[in-house]
Amino acid sequence: MLETVRQRRSVRRYLAQGIDTALVEQLQDAVLRSPSSRNLQPWRFVFVTEPGLLGELSRAKASFGEFLAGAPLGIVVCADESVSDCWVEDCSIAATVLQLSATELGLGSCWIQIRGRADADGRSAEERVRELLDLDENMRVLSILAVGYPAQNPGPKPKDTLAWDRIEVRTPAIADSENLG
C-alpha cells in the first residue's frame, strides 16, 4: 500500500486507449468499499466513457479541467447531502480510494474540483454537471476524476522534496521505556 501511495501522481495526459471493463469493475468494487461516516454512504459515482460527454464535462468549470476531454474515463463523485452532513468528507475519502486503486491498477488519475467552482460564464460548476448528467437537485457534486493510462510516468516525488516542515511530532514527556512500567 505504501508503494502505491508513493507512486500516485496527478496525471493530466493519457494514452488514447480505453480501459478494460474488468479494471473499471475493480475501481467500482474498490470505491463501494470506502468508509463513510456512520456508514450512511451518501455518495454516488457516475462512470463516464462517452467522449462527447467527457468533453462537455471538461468545460463544466472555467479552468483546470480541460484534460478530462482526453481521458478515457471520468468518474463524477457526488452525494445526496440530505443523507449525511459529512458528505464532503465521505466523498473525499471515496475519491482518494479511487485514485489509489487506479494507481494500483496501472492507471493514472487527477482530481478536478467542482464544488465551489464556477464555469466560464460564472455559473455554478455543480449546476452544470447536474444538468449534463441529469442528476437530481439534491445531488451535490464534489469532483470529477479523470482516469486513464498515463502518457508519462514521473515516478514518485523524491523524498527530499516532501514538505517535512508540515509534520509535527509530539512525544510523551517520559524519556525512555524504562519509566513506562
Secondary structure, DSSP 4 states (H G I P E B T S, - for coil): -HHHHHH--B---B-S-PPPHHHHHHHHHHHTT---GGG---EEEEEE--HHHHHHHHTSSSSS-GGGGG-SEEEEEEEETTT-TTHHHHHHHHHHHHHHHHHHTT-EEEEEE-TT-B-TTS-BHHHHHHHHHT--TTEEEEEEEEEE-BS----SPPGGGS-GGG------S--SGGGG-
